[in-house]
Amino acid sequence: MPIDQLTRDLERHASFGEKYTGSPGDLATADWIAGELSLAGYQIQRQEIPLPCNRVSQLSLSDTGLTLFAQPNMVADKVIAPLCVVHDVAQASRAAGVIAVLALPYARYSTLWLPPIATWIDAATRAGAKAIIILPTGPSGDIVGLNTWADRPFADVPLVIGRPDELARYLALEGQEVTLTLLGGVDAVVSPNILAVRRAGPRWIALSTPRTGFFTCLTERGSGTAAFLAMARMLPARYPDHSLFVMNTTGHELAFAGTHVAMDSAPAPDATDLWVHIGATLAANDHQETRNGVMLRHADPNRLLMATPTMTEACRGAFAGLSGLEDPRPVISGAGELSSICDLGYRDAFAVLGQSRWFHTPQDTLDKLDPELLRPVITAHLAALDMALRAHHR
């Protein structure tokens, strides 16, 4: 695929701004993707999905000016209580009657329901925390949006995210009475799934990727969207005898909500030769973790390839030499949409997903990805697809 087309798609994706479900950036991205798929010869169907969106009118911790972000499906309240920093889940009893600041261990975080975050939140709320501020300590030092439930708050108290780089300021406030103000509400918004179909023979190839996410999400969603469009444009000519089902879904950060709706329109598992799911962060530039570290010209290896047993060897050959992707792993439950797809009986499937240093943060912007790092990953997807289809037609 031409590098200039990948560059244009990445730049266009970045131009739409933040991609949270139902936001102006999400809706503009959906319209663009639908238009590109239509130009590629697909019949387009839009599924309009109602989902929750925070309407934050005020968010602050006293007059500190600390940076805070309200988790989706927020619980609005004004909480006045002492502040306490909790450094380990074993200290959860300290959360009783306070605004608990959970200073998580260093990692790359993405999701509330996965350990250790879920364990810490549960322990703090059981202890009687009046509100929770999570500091997701990681390589960006920034706030991190965390995937959560679509139909309810994750906790029954206000739950917000702070900047880990501001930990020292929280420590200076420890024991003092402060006011956490989170006002507003949760509105219903509508965001579309974009389904595209090209009918040919009785056998199907399916291609899917999510569209929404936190902030601009360029390496996370942008890399996947550019790869998704590149493949969708090529598939009709490469496989003229196959019918094609192409799925771009909403609500990724809300427990993959759009995918669960879209699957009712998918071809039957026994008629589908292969499902290619394009997950998150197919490629991002690596970066030195040293003082005055610089961006590197190779890919961040913090990515993985998941494949069903029938696809393991094909994927191993196709992705050889790509950092982090050389050794396919079994499909991990809850790690992106692929496990939900496989749970419905699709036996031949694979997906790449990764977490760059800027994953789910405001820093996940266009300067973090060189299109030259994305192109070989797309080539590997196509090679795995070719191998799988040859195996089906031996």
TORKEBA-794067 format. One record per residue (C-alpha): z, y, x; residue in one letter. Coordinates in steps of 0.1 Angstrom, whole numbers, plus 5000, padded with zeros to 4 digits. Each point is the difference from the previous one (the first is absolute). Layout:
+------+------+------+--------+
|    Z |    Y |    X | residu |
+------+------+------+--------+
|    Z |    Y |    X |      A |
...
+------+------+------+--------+
***
This chain:
+------+------+------+--------+
|    Z |    Y |    X | residu |
+------+------+------+--------+
| 5000 | 5000 | 5000 |      M |
| 4991 | 5035 | 5014 |      P |
| 5030 | 5018 | 5016 |      I |
| 4989 | 5033 | 4985 |      D |
| 5004 | 4985 | 4964 |      Q |
| 5035 | 4987 | 5008 |      L |
| 5008 | 5035 | 5014 |      T |
| 4987 | 5017 | 4969 |      R |
| 5020 | 4977 | 4977 |      D |
| 5032 | 5005 | 5019 |      L |
| 4995 | 5037 | 5000 |      E |
| 4993 | 5000 | 4963 |      R |
| 5031 | 4979 | 4993 |      H |
| 5021 | 5024 | 5020 |      A |
| 4986 | 5030 | 4981 |      S |
| 5016 | 4989 | 4968 |      F |
| 5035 | 5004 | 5012 |      G |
| 5030 | 4980 | 4988 |      E |
| 4992 | 4967 | 4982 |      K |
| 5031 | 4993 | 4979 |      Y |
| 4991 | 4983 | 4967 |      T |
| 4987 | 5024 | 4975 |      G |
| 4999 | 5030 | 5023 |      S |
| 4970 | 5023 | 5003 |      P |
| 4992 | 4983 | 5033 |      G |
| 5001 | 4965 | 4985 |      D |
| 4978 | 5010 | 4971 |      L |
| 4974 | 5017 | 5022 |      A |
| 5000 | 4970 | 5023 |      T |
| 4994 | 4977 | 4971 |      A |
| 4971 | 5020 | 4988 |      D |
| 4984 | 5000 | 5034 |      W |
| 5004 | 4962 | 5004 |      I |
| 4986 | 4994 | 4966 |      A |
| 4970 | 5022 | 5008 |      G |
| 4994 | 4982 | 5034 |      E |
| 5001 | 4966 | 4983 |      L |
| 4976 | 5011 | 4973 |      S |
| 4976 | 5012 | 5026 |      L |
| 5002 | 4966 | 5016 |      A |
| 4988 | 4984 | 4968 |      G |
| 5031 | 4988 | 4983 |      Y |
| 5010 | 5003 | 4964 |      Q |
| 5032 | 5020 | 4998 |      I |
| 5030 | 4996 | 4977 |      Q |
| 5030 | 5022 | 5000 |      R |
| 5034 | 4986 | 4989 |      Q |
| 5024 | 5029 | 4992 |      E |
| 5035 | 4989 | 5009 |      I |
| 5031 | 5020 | 4989 |      P |
| 5026 | 5002 | 5029 |      L |
| 5030 | 5022 | 5009 |      P |
| 4998 | 5031 | 5021 |      C |
| 5030 | 5021 | 5011 |      N |
| 5001 | 5036 | 4989 |      R |
| 5025 | 5015 | 5025 |      V |
| 5012 | 5036 | 4991 |      S |
| 5027 | 5001 | 5026 |      Q |
| 5011 | 4978 | 5029 |      L |
| 5026 | 5012 | 5025 |      S |
| 5032 | 4991 | 5018 |      L |
| 5022 | 5030 | 4996 |      S |
| 4984 | 5029 | 5020 |      D |
| 4994 | 4979 | 5031 |      T |
| 4961 | 5001 | 4998 |      G |
| 4999 | 4963 | 5009 |      L |
| 4966 | 4983 | 4992 |      T |
| 5003 | 4977 | 4970 |      L |
| 4975 | 4979 | 4980 |      F |
| 5007 | 4986 | 4965 |      A |
| 4991 | 4963 | 4996 |      Q |
| 4977 | 4991 | 4971 |      P |
| 5017 | 4995 | 4966 |      N |
| 5027 | 5024 | 5011 |      M |
| 5035 | 5003 | 4984 |      V |
| 5005 | 5037 | 4994 |      A |
| 5036 | 5013 | 5005 |      D |
| 5021 | 5025 | 5018 |      K |
| 5026 | 4982 | 5021 |      V |
| 5030 | 5017 | 5017 |      I |
| 5018 | 4977 | 5023 |      A |
| 5010 | 4995 | 5037 |      P |
| 4972 | 4989 | 5023 |      L |
| 5004 | 4968 | 5020 |      C |
| 4976 | 4985 | 5025 |      V |
| 4998 | 4962 | 4998 |      V |
| 4987 | 4984 | 5033 |      H |
| 5000 | 4963 | 4990 |      D |
| 5001 | 4980 | 4968 |      V |
| 5035 | 4988 | 5011 |      A |
| 5012 | 5036 | 4994 |      Q |
| 4988 | 5000 | 4964 |      A |
| 5036 | 5004 | 4987 |      S |
| 4999 | 5036 | 5015 |      R |
| 4975 | 5009 | 4973 |      A |
| 5026 | 5000 | 4972 |      A |
| 5000 | 5033 | 4982 |      G |
| 4978 | 5018 | 5025 |      V |
| 4964 | 5011 | 5006 |      I |
| 4991 | 4971 | 5024 |      A |
| 4976 | 5006 | 5028 |      V |
| 4985 | 4967 | 5010 |      L |
| 4989 | 5003 | 5037 |      A |
| 4978 | 4969 | 5002 |      L |
| 4992 | 4982 | 5033 |      P |
| 4968 | 5008 | 5018 |      Y |
| 4969 | 4984 | 4983 |      A |
| 4968 | 5008 | 4982 |      R |
| 5010 | 5001 | 4964 |      Y |
| 4978 | 4998 | 4969 |      S |
| 5018 | 4985 | 4970 |      T |
| 5034 | 5004 | 4982 |      L |
| 5002 | 4964 | 4987 |      W |
| 4997 | 4984 | 5035 |      L |
| 5029 | 4995 | 5024 |      P |
| 5019 | 5017 | 5015 |      P |
| 4995 | 5030 | 4976 |      I |
| 5007 | 4981 | 4968 |      A |
| 5031 | 4984 | 5014 |      T |
| 5014 | 5034 | 5012 |      W |
| 4993 | 5017 | 4966 |      I |
| 5015 | 4971 | 4981 |      D |
| 5032 | 5001 | 5021 |      A |
| 5003 | 5038 | 4998 |      A |
| 4996 | 5001 | 4962 |      T |
| 5024 | 4971 | 4995 |      R |
| 5025 | 5019 | 5021 |      A |
| 4997 | 5030 | 4977 |      G |
| 4977 | 5024 | 5017 |      A |
| 4993 | 5031 | 4979 |      K |
| 4966 | 5006 | 5016 |      A |
| 4980 | 4985 | 5029 |      I |
| 4980 | 5017 | 5028 |      I |
| 4980 | 4976 | 5021 |      I |
| 4992 | 5008 | 5036 |      L |
| 4972 | 4975 | 5009 |      P |
| 5003 | 5002 | 5037 |      T |
| 4966 | 4993 | 5016 |      G |
| 4973 | 5012 | 5024 |      P |
| 4990 | 5030 | 4980 |      S |
| 5035 | 5014 | 4996 |      G |
| 4988 | 5013 | 4966 |      D |
| 5006 | 4992 | 4963 |      I |
| 4984 | 4967 | 4989 |      V |
| 4989 | 4994 | 4964 |      G |
| 5011 | 4965 | 4989 |      L |
| 4982 | 4978 | 4975 |      N |
| 5021 | 4993 | 4970 |      T |
| 5000 | 4987 | 4964 |      W |
| 4975 | 5015 | 4975 |      A |
| 5022 | 4996 | 4969 |      D |
| 5035 | 5011 | 5010 |      R |
| 5020 | 5018 | 5027 |      P |
| 5009 | 4979 | 5030 |      F |
| 5037 | 5012 | 4997 |      A |
| 5019 | 5015 | 4972 |      D |
| 5011 | 5030 | 5021 |      V |
| 4978 | 5027 | 5016 |      P |
| 4981 | 4985 | 5029 |      L |
| 4982 | 5022 | 5025 |      V |
| 4986 | 4997 | 5035 |      I |
| 5010 | 5022 | 5029 |      G |
| 4985 | 5006 | 5035 |      R |
| 5016 | 4976 | 5026 |      P |
| 4995 | 5027 | 5026 |      D |
| 5025 | 5021 | 4981 |      E |
| 5028 | 4974 | 5004 |      L |
| 5021 | 5023 | 5022 |      A |
| 5001 | 5026 | 4972 |      R |
| 5013 | 4973 | 4976 |      Y |
| 5027 | 4989 | 5024 |      L |
| 5011 | 5037 | 5003 |      A |
| 5005 | 5000 | 4962 |      L |
| 5019 | 4967 | 4999 |      E |
| 5031 | 5003 | 4978 |      G |
| 4991 | 5033 | 4985 |      Q |
| 4994 | 5005 | 4963 |      E |
| 4963 | 5007 | 4994 |      V |
| 4977 | 5002 | 4970 |      T |
| 4969 | 4979 | 4996 |      L |
| 4977 | 5016 | 4974 |      T |
| 4971 | 4979 | 4987 |      L |
| 4987 | 5016 | 4968 |      L |
| 4968 | 4993 | 4980 |      G |
| 4988 | 4969 | 4984 |      G |
| 4976 | 4971 | 5000 |      V |
| 4967 | 5006 | 4982 |      D |
| 4974 | 4975 | 4989 |      A |
| 4967 | 5005 | 5017 |      V |
| 4967 | 4981 | 4997 |      V |
| 4982 | 4987 | 5031 |      S |
| 4970 | 4977 | 4999 |      P |
| 4991 | 4967 | 5015 |      N |
| 4964 | 5001 | 5010 |      I |
| 4982 | 4966 | 4993 |      L |
| 4965 | 4995 | 5012 |      A |
| 4977 | 4970 | 4992 |      V |
| 4966 | 4988 | 5012 |      R |
| 4989 | 4969 | 4981 |      R |
| 4977 | 4975 | 5017 |      A |
| 5008 | 4963 | 5004 |      G |
| 5028 | 4979 | 4985 |      P |
| 5021 | 5002 | 5031 |      R |
| 5021 | 5031 | 5008 |      W |
| 5012 | 5020 | 5030 |      I |
| 5030 | 5023 | 4994 |      A |
| 5009 | 5031 | 5020 |      L |
| 5031 | 5021 | 4993 |      S |
| 5021 | 5028 | 5015 |      T |
| 5028 | 5022 | 4986 |      P |
| 4993 | 5038 | 4998 |      R |
| 5034 | 5017 | 4996 |      T |
| 5029 | 5007 | 5024 |      G |
| 5024 | 5025 | 5014 |      F |
| 4987 | 5033 | 5014 |      F |
| 4965 | 5001 | 5015 |      T |
| 5002 | 4964 | 5012 |      C |
| 4970 | 5002 | 5022 |      L |
| 5005 | 4970 | 5023 |      T |
| 5016 | 4981 | 4972 |      E |
| 4977 | 5005 | 4970 |      R |
| 4971 | 5019 | 5018 |      G |
| 4992 | 4972 | 5024 |      S |
| 5000 | 4975 | 4971 |      G |
| 4979 | 5023 | 4978 |      T |
| 4974 | 5005 | 5027 |      A |
| 4998 | 4963 | 5007 |      A |
| 4999 | 4992 | 4963 |      F |
| 4971 | 5024 | 4994 |      L |
| 4981 | 4987 | 5030 |      A |
| 5003 | 4964 | 4989 |      M |
| 4992 | 5008 | 4964 |      A |
| 4968 | 5017 | 5010 |      R |
| 4989 | 4971 | 5021 |      M |
| 5009 | 4970 | 4978 |      L |
| 4971 | 5002 | 4975 |      P |
| 4974 | 4997 | 5027 |      A |
| 5019 | 4975 | 5021 |      R |
| 5008 | 4977 | 4970 |      Y |
| 4973 | 5005 | 4974 |      P |
| 5007 | 4967 | 4982 |      D |
| 5037 | 5007 | 4996 |      H |
| 5016 | 5020 | 4972 |      S |
| 5024 | 5027 | 5014 |      L |
| 5033 | 5011 | 4986 |      F |
| 5013 | 5032 | 5017 |      V |
| 5035 | 5013 | 4991 |      M |
| 5017 | 5033 | 5010 |      N |
| 5034 | 5002 | 4986 |      T |
| 5027 | 5026 | 4992 |      T |
| 5038 | 4997 | 5002 |      G |
| 5003 | 4984 | 5034 |      H |
| 5033 | 5017 | 5008 |      E |
| 5013 | 4990 | 4965 |      L |
| 5002 | 4963 | 5006 |      A |
| 4962 | 4996 | 5001 |      F |
| 4999 | 5009 | 4963 |      A |
| 4962 | 5005 | 4997 |      G |
| 4991 | 4967 | 5015 |      T |
| 5020 | 4981 | 4974 |      H |
| 4979 | 5016 | 4973 |      V |
| 4967 | 4997 | 5018 |      A |
| 5003 | 4962 | 5006 |      M |
| 4994 | 4994 | 4963 |      D |
| 4964 | 5011 | 5006 |      S |
| 4994 | 4980 | 5032 |      A |
| 4977 | 4969 | 5002 |      P |
| 5017 | 4967 | 4996 |      A |
| 5015 | 4984 | 5031 |      P |
| 4978 | 4969 | 4998 |      D |
| 4969 | 5023 | 4999 |      A |
| 5010 | 5021 | 5029 |      T |
| 4989 | 4989 | 5035 |      D |
| 5021 | 5026 | 5018 |      L |
| 5023 | 5029 | 4994 |      W |
| 5001 | 5026 | 5027 |      V |
| 5029 | 5024 | 4996 |      H |
| 5002 | 5031 | 5022 |      I |
| 5036 | 5009 | 5004 |      G |
| 5016 | 5028 | 5019 |      A |
| 4993 | 5015 | 5034 |      T |
| 4971 | 4979 | 5012 |      L |
| 5001 | 5022 | 5031 |      A |
| 5019 | 5030 | 5014 |      A |
| 5002 | 5014 | 5035 |      N |
| 5029 | 4987 | 5021 |      D |
| 5024 | 5026 | 5015 |      H |
| 5023 | 5000 | 5030 |      Q |
| 5037 | 5000 | 4991 |      E |
| 5010 | 5020 | 5030 |      T |
| 5009 | 5037 | 5005 |      R |
| 4968 | 5020 | 4995 |      N |
| 4982 | 4968 | 4991 |      G |
| 4963 | 5002 | 4992 |      V |
| 4977 | 4984 | 4975 |      M |
| 4983 | 4969 | 5014 |      L |
| 4964 | 4989 | 4996 |      R |
| 5008 | 4965 | 4988 |      H |
| 5013 | 4987 | 4967 |      A |
| 5037 | 4998 | 4991 |      D |
| 5007 | 4963 | 5000 |      P |
| 5026 | 5002 | 4973 |      N |
| 4977 | 4983 | 4974 |      R |
| 4995 | 4965 | 4988 |      L |
| 4975 | 4977 | 4984 |      L |
| 5010 | 4978 | 4970 |      M |
| 4978 | 4972 | 4989 |      A |
| 5001 | 4970 | 4976 |      T |
| 4999 | 4966 | 5018 |      P |
| 4963 | 4996 | 4993 |      T |
| 4993 | 5033 | 5017 |      M |
| 5022 | 4997 | 5031 |      T |
| 4974 | 4987 | 5025 |      E |
| 4972 | 5023 | 4988 |      A |
| 5023 | 5030 | 5003 |      C |
| 5013 | 4989 | 5034 |      R |
| 4964 | 4999 | 5014 |      G |
| 4989 | 5032 | 4982 |      A |
| 5030 | 5022 | 5011 |      F |
| 5003 | 4986 | 5036 |      A |
| 5007 | 5028 | 5025 |      G |
| 5013 | 5025 | 4974 |      L |
| 5037 | 5009 | 5009 |      S |
| 5024 | 4987 | 4974 |      G |
| 4974 | 4981 | 4981 |      L |
| 4992 | 4971 | 5023 |      E |
| 5023 | 4975 | 4983 |      D |
| 4998 | 4998 | 4962 |      P |
| 5032 | 4995 | 4981 |      R |
| 5007 | 4985 | 4966 |      P |
| 5000 | 5024 | 4971 |      V |
| 5034 | 5017 | 4998 |      I |
| 5014 | 5005 | 4966 |      S |
| 5004 | 5037 | 4990 |      G |
| 4981 | 5012 | 5031 |      A |
| 4973 | 5019 | 4982 |      G |
| 4977 | 4989 | 4971 |      E |
| 4986 | 4968 | 5016 |      L |
| 5030 | 4979 | 4990 |      S |
| 4996 | 5010 | 4964 |      S |
| 4964 | 4991 | 5002 |      I |
| 5006 | 4966 | 5015 |      C |
| 5028 | 4993 | 4975 |      D |
| 4972 | 4999 | 4974 |      L |
| 4983 | 4971 | 5017 |      G |
| 4975 | 5016 | 5024 |      Y |
| 4999 | 4975 | 5028 |      R |
| 4976 | 5017 | 5024 |      D |
| 5013 | 5034 | 5009 |      A |
| 5012 | 5022 | 5029 |      F |
| 5012 | 5035 | 5007 |      A |
| 5009 | 5023 | 5029 |      V |
| 5030 | 5023 | 4997 |      L |
| 5019 | 5021 | 5025 |      G |
| 5025 | 5028 | 5005 |      Q |
| 4991 | 5028 | 5024 |      S |
| 5027 | 5022 | 5015 |      R |
| 4993 | 5025 | 4972 |      W |
| 4999 | 4976 | 4971 |      F |
| 5012 | 5015 | 4967 |      H |
| 5008 | 5033 | 5017 |      T |
| 4985 | 5035 | 4997 |      P |
| 4987 | 4995 | 5036 |      Q |
| 4974 | 4973 | 4989 |      D |
| 4970 | 5023 | 5005 |      T |
| 4964 | 4999 | 5012 |      L |
| 5008 | 5006 | 5036 |      D |
| 5018 | 4966 | 5002 |      K |
| 4968 | 4978 | 4997 |      L |
| 4969 | 4998 | 5021 |      D |
| 4972 | 4984 | 4979 |      P |
| 4989 | 4980 | 5030 |      E |
| 5033 | 4980 | 4996 |      L |
| 4992 | 4993 | 4964 |      L |
| 4964 | 4987 | 5004 |      R |
| 5009 | 4967 | 5017 |      P |
| 5025 | 4992 | 4973 |      V |
| 4974 | 5004 | 4973 |      I |
| 4976 | 4979 | 5021 |      T |
| 5027 | 4973 | 5002 |      A |
| 5004 | 5000 | 4962 |      H |
| 4963 | 4994 | 4995 |      L |
| 5000 | 4973 | 5026 |      A |
| 5028 | 4981 | 4983 |      A |
| 4982 | 5005 | 4967 |      L |
| 4968 | 4985 | 5014 |      D |
| 5019 | 4970 | 5014 |      M |
| 5018 | 4993 | 4967 |      A |
| 4967 | 5001 | 4980 |      L |
| 4983 | 4977 | 5025 |      R |
| 5029 | 4975 | 4995 |      A |
| 4996 | 5002 | 4962 |      H |
| 4963 | 4992 | 5002 |      H |
| 4999 | 4972 | 5026 |      R |
+------+------+------+--------+
***
